[in-house]
């Protein structure tokens, strides 16, 4: 009876052990299969990486980066373009200011020259224009007399100590012959002696020269003649001469009212 | 309606016209003109000014005297004054500034410079 019990217990334990062993073997088989599956997946991914390169996400990010770089370049280009525009506007503004200054000078010179029939007043206006608008310090207004000699028509501070000049002076002769203002250029100005002529403006009416404006010295800060000066000289060449001639003619017929009436009745 | 009133004191009609021409580019500006310091003082007593632009070399009463009188009169002492000088006359310019002038403009005058200084003085 006892032997039978002992042999039954052993068989039960052996069965139990066999079951545990089987489960262990199945588990090991499962692990081996999973291991094999993962190794295969690794191989697959390595293969995919080799054949397809960076993933789509990386590619998308790279594309976005490229777009951002392009946008940045465009923005920088627009900033540069706006900066250039700003610079152009500033330059244009400076040009307009210079133009405005020129027009103001020309308008005022013309207005003043033709504002009076008084010769002395006209001479004073010419003096003011040369001093205040051109920046000439020493100058003379010379008129041709009947003998063809240049006679000073201006006296005062601006003419003090000036040498007597004639139509034989090379600068004056050139300007009168060409009927065009002669103006020393910037290089010449720095080399010319203080008493030397710096500019000559022939005064002419109806293509006939009646005199000349001769400039000897400029104000200290003025180292060259500008485009505005040239325009003022051209204007003075015609308008100052016309104003002087008109005033001289008017001096002979001072009754302006009768003169105008006579003109009006003559036109009827 | 004028917002600012400026007095231009200058004996030369040419220069006066140029200064007025430049100043007229400022909106709402009324300009009074005088040919010398005495005329300038008369105008000052008649109106309230926001700016005085004066030449230095003038007959009867020069610009330096005018600056001095303006600065020593409690009624006008705060009115900004701009003087117009010739380049050679540095002493005049310095004297004007010492007397209380706020700014100076050198001849030959550029309209842009007049405008720039006037705008600065008027705060426009």
Interface residues (C-beta under 8 A of the other chain):
Chain A: X97 X98 X100 X101 X104 X105 X107 X108 X109 X111 X112 X115 X125 X128 X129 X131 X132 X133 X134 X135 X137 X219 X220 X221 X222
Chain B: X12 X13 X14 X15 X17 X18 X21 X22 X86 X87 X88 X106 X107 X108 X109 X110 X111 X112
